[in-house]
Amino acid sequence: MSDNLNSPKQPEQPEQSGDKPFFHQGQPVKNEKNQTEEKSQKEQKDQKETKENKKLKKKMKKKRVLLPILAAVLVFLGGVYFTIHSYFYQSTDDAFVEGHIISVAPRVEGQIINLYVDDNQHLEEGQLIAEIDPKDYEVKLAQAEAKLQEAKASLNMTDKQVEQNEATLSQYSQDIHSTQSKLNFAKEDYKRYNDMYKEGIVSKQDYDNSMTNLHVAQANYNSANDRVKASESSLQSSKARKAAVEAEIKRLEAEVEQAKLNLSYTKIYAPQEGNVTARSVEKGNYVNVAQPLLAIVPTKVWVVANFKETQLESMKPGQPVSIKIDTYPHKVFKGKVDSIQRATGAKASLFPPENAVGSYVKIVQRVPVKIVFDEDYSQYNIVPGMSVIPEVKVR
């Protein structure tokens, strides 16, 4: 017993059982309580996740039901809106800005000695654009004027000839009156001497003298008559020459005017206000008649919209138009329908289609509609060729 008391106390050994030891490699082992708590937490977590999954599934199910319904409602409302909108408005994207583009070309040929414009420059009506070398045309004008002066001098000579022939004719006309009087006297004298000679009152010498005087008077009268005829012919000839010279003068005057015009055409002026575009001429170039030098685009523009023929039922001039230009997407311009073309675009083309063929496919035709602006657009750079979307209020 003393041994037991005095002997050192031995540490108690853990009971050997089927349970796992509390310590394993220096780490505590979870007991049943902890395991129960973890299991409870896991079950709660699983239950929570299950509830969330159910809620999510319900939401997804609602979305799968609501989204098609919402889409159908939106499509229906959109269809209703566009139907109502198309009843009151007609629009097209086949529309462009148009304007009169004026091509400037010379009326005479020659070398460009001065050029006063540049690309995109603004021009006023009547502004000088370019000059062609005028020397050749100055020489032609001088030649035409010289020919005209020569013709006028010839006319003066012809006038004098006409005056001379008229004076000669007047003198010969007086001579024929004198010879006519002498002839009448000679005839009466011859008749008297003839009667007296038959009665034996006068001698044969006196009778012969009266006959000779008659013959001389007749010859003088015939000669005077011939001179009058010759003078009349000469007068008519001189008058014809005068008429020819006058006609030549008129022709030469026309040549002088044409030469002056050609000389004036060596200076090319702007026919209208606008901006320079498509310039293809430089100083020193030799240009021909009607050769395009540049184009002038006026500031006034409008819109040509090619609407389908099915859109024109209620469209007429004067209706308001909202104009959207691609260059200015945030600006809506005001306009109105000016006119509707009296032919479709295909019919008015250079080669209209021929529908009288074996196979025919009907297609919707387009009709050009002119739309003008109702507001000042000078501060915007609106030029021909820009794309436009017009919207016409037809009702």
NORFENUR-V458844 format. One record per residue. N is the residue number from 1. RES is the residue in three letters. PHI is phi as a letter, one per 40 degrees, with the letter a starting at -180 (none if undefined). Layout:
# NORFENUR-V458844
N_RES_PHI, N_RES_PHI
This chain:
# NORFENUR-V458844
1_MET_none, 2_SER_c, 3_ASP_c, 4_ASN_c, 5_LEU_c, 6_ASN_c, 7_SER_c, 8_PRO_c, 9_LYS_c, 10_GLN_c, 11_PRO_c, 12_GLU_c, 13_GLN_c, 14_PRO_c, 15_GLU_c, 16_GLN_c, 17_SER_a, 18_GLY_c, 19_ASP_c, 20_LYS_c, 21_PRO_c, 22_PHE_c, 23_PHE_b, 24_HIS_b, 25_GLN_f, 26_GLY_g, 27_GLN_b, 28_PRO_c, 29_VAL_c, 30_LYS_c, 31_ASN_c, 32_GLU_c, 33_LYS_c, 34_ASN_c, 35_GLN_c, 36_THR_c, 37_GLU_c, 38_GLU_c, 39_LYS_c, 40_SER_c, 41_GLN_c, 42_LYS_c, 43_GLU_c, 44_GLN_c, 45_LYS_c, 46_ASP_c, 47_GLN_c, 48_LYS_c, 49_GLU_c, 50_THR_c, 51_LYS_c, 52_GLU_c, 53_ASN_c, 54_LYS_c, 55_LYS_c, 56_LEU_c, 57_LYS_c, 58_LYS_c, 59_LYS_c, 60_MET_c, 61_LYS_c, 62_LYS_c, 63_LYS_c, 64_ARG_c, 65_VAL_c, 66_LEU_c, 67_LEU_c, 68_PRO_c, 69_ILE_c, 70_LEU_c, 71_ALA_c, 72_ALA_c, 73_VAL_c, 74_LEU_c, 75_VAL_c, 76_PHE_c, 77_LEU_c, 78_GLY_c, 79_GLY_c, 80_VAL_c, 81_TYR_c, 82_PHE_c, 83_THR_c, 84_ILE_c, 85_HIS_c, 86_SER_c, 87_TYR_c, 88_PHE_c, 89_TYR_b, 90_GLN_b, 91_SER_b, 92_THR_a, 93_ASP_b, 94_ASP_c, 95_ALA_a, 96_PHE_a, 97_VAL_c, 98_GLU_b, 99_GLY_a, 100_HIS_c, 101_ILE_c, 102_ILE_c, 103_SER_c, 104_VAL_c, 105_ALA_b, 106_PRO_c, 107_ARG_c, 108_VAL_b, 109_GLU_c, 110_GLY_i, 111_GLN_c, 112_ILE_c, 113_ILE_b, 114_ASN_a, 115_LEU_b, 116_TYR_b, 117_VAL_b, 118_ASP_b, 119_ASP_d, 120_ASN_g, 121_GLN_c, 122_HIS_c, 123_LEU_b, 124_GLU_c, 125_GLU_c, 126_GLY_g, 127_GLN_c, 128_LEU_c, 129_ILE_b, 130_ALA_a, 131_GLU_b, 132_ILE_b, 133_ASP_d, 134_PRO_c, 135_LYS_c, 136_ASP_d, 137_TYR_c, 138_GLU_c, 139_VAL_c, 140_LYS_c, 141_LEU_c, 142_ALA_c, 143_GLN_c, 144_ALA_c, 145_GLU_c, 146_ALA_c, 147_LYS_c, 148_LEU_c, 149_GLN_c, 150_GLU_c, 151_ALA_c, 152_LYS_c, 153_ALA_c, 154_SER_c, 155_LEU_c, 156_ASN_c, 157_MET_c, 158_THR_c, 159_ASP_c, 160_LYS_c, 161_GLN_c, 162_VAL_c, 163_GLU_c, 164_GLN_c, 165_ASN_c, 166_GLU_c, 167_ALA_c, 168_THR_c, 169_LEU_c, 170_SER_c, 171_GLN_c, 172_TYR_c, 173_SER_c, 174_GLN_c, 175_ASP_c, 176_ILE_c, 177_HIS_c, 178_SER_c, 179_THR_c, 180_GLN_c, 181_SER_c, 182_LYS_c, 183_LEU_c, 184_ASN_c, 185_PHE_c, 186_ALA_c, 187_LYS_c, 188_GLU_c, 189_ASP_c, 190_TYR_c, 191_LYS_c, 192_ARG_c, 193_TYR_c, 194_ASN_c, 195_ASP_c, 196_MET_c, 197_TYR_c, 198_LYS_c, 199_GLU_c, 200_GLY_g, 201_ILE_c, 202_VAL_b, 203_SER_c, 204_LYS_c, 205_GLN_c, 206_ASP_c, 207_TYR_c, 208_ASP_c, 209_ASN_c, 210_SER_c, 211_MET_c, 212_THR_c, 213_ASN_c, 214_LEU_c, 215_HIS_c, 216_VAL_c, 217_ALA_c, 218_GLN_c, 219_ALA_c, 220_ASN_c, 221_TYR_c, 222_ASN_c, 223_SER_c, 224_ALA_c, 225_ASN_c, 226_ASP_c, 227_ARG_c, 228_VAL_c, 229_LYS_c, 230_ALA_c, 231_SER_c, 232_GLU_c, 233_SER_c, 234_SER_c, 235_LEU_c, 236_GLN_c, 237_SER_c, 238_SER_c, 239_LYS_c, 240_ALA_c, 241_ARG_c, 242_LYS_c, 243_ALA_c, 244_ALA_c, 245_VAL_c, 246_GLU_c, 247_ALA_c, 248_GLU_c, 249_ILE_c, 250_LYS_c, 251_ARG_c, 252_LEU_c, 253_GLU_c, 254_ALA_c, 255_GLU_c, 256_VAL_c, 257_GLU_c, 258_GLN_c, 259_ALA_c, 260_LYS_c, 261_LEU_c, 262_ASN_c, 263_LEU_c, 264_SER_c, 265_TYR_c, 266_THR_c, 267_LYS_b, 268_ILE_b, 269_TYR_b, 270_ALA_c, 271_PRO_c, 272_GLN_a, 273_GLU_c, 274_GLY_i, 275_ASN_b, 276_VAL_c, 277_THR_a, 278_ALA_f, 279_ARG_c, 280_SER_b, 281_VAL_b, 282_GLU_b, 283_LYS_c, 284_GLY_h, 285_ASN_c, 286_TYR_c, 287_VAL_b, 288_ASN_b, 289_VAL_c, 290_ALA_g, 291_GLN_c, 292_PRO_c, 293_LEU_c, 294_LEU_a, 295_ALA_b, 296_ILE_b, 297_VAL_b, 298_PRO_c, 299_THR_c, 300_LYS_c, 301_VAL_b, 302_TRP_a, 303_VAL_b, 304_VAL_b, 305_ALA_b, 306_ASN_c, 307_PHE_c, 308_LYS_c, 309_GLU_c, 310_THR_c, 311_GLN_c, 312_LEU_c, 313_GLU_d, 314_SER_b, 315_MET_c, 316_LYS_a, 317_PRO_c, 318_GLY_g, 319_GLN_c, 320_PRO_c, 321_VAL_b, 322_SER_c, 323_ILE_b, 324_LYS_b, 325_ILE_b, 326_ASP_d, 327_THR_c, 328_TYR_b, 329_PRO_c, 330_HIS_c, 331_LYS_b, 332_VAL_b, 333_PHE_c, 334_LYS_c, 335_GLY_a, 336_LYS_a, 337_VAL_c, 338_ASP_c, 339_SER_a, 340_ILE_b, 341_GLN_c, 342_ARG_c, 343_ALA_a, 344_THR_c, 345_GLY_c, 346_ALA_c, 347_LYS_c, 348_ALA_c, 349_SER_c, 350_LEU_c, 351_PHE_b, 352_PRO_c, 353_PRO_c, 354_GLU_b, 355_ASN_c, 356_ALA_c, 357_VAL_b, 358_GLY_c, 359_SER_b, 360_TYR_b, 361_VAL_b, 362_LYS_c, 363_ILE_b, 364_VAL_c, 365_GLN_c, 366_ARG_b, 367_VAL_b, 368_PRO_c, 369_VAL_b, 370_LYS_c, 371_ILE_b, 372_VAL_b, 373_PHE_c, 374_ASP_b, 375_GLU_a, 376_ASP_c, 377_TYR_b, 378_SER_c, 379_GLN_c, 380_TYR_b, 381_ASN_c, 382_ILE_b, 383_VAL_b, 384_PRO_d, 385_GLY_h, 386_MET_c, 387_SER_c, 388_VAL_b, 389_ILE_b, 390_PRO_c, 391_GLU_b, 392_VAL_c, 393_LYS_c, 394_VAL_c, 395_ARG_b
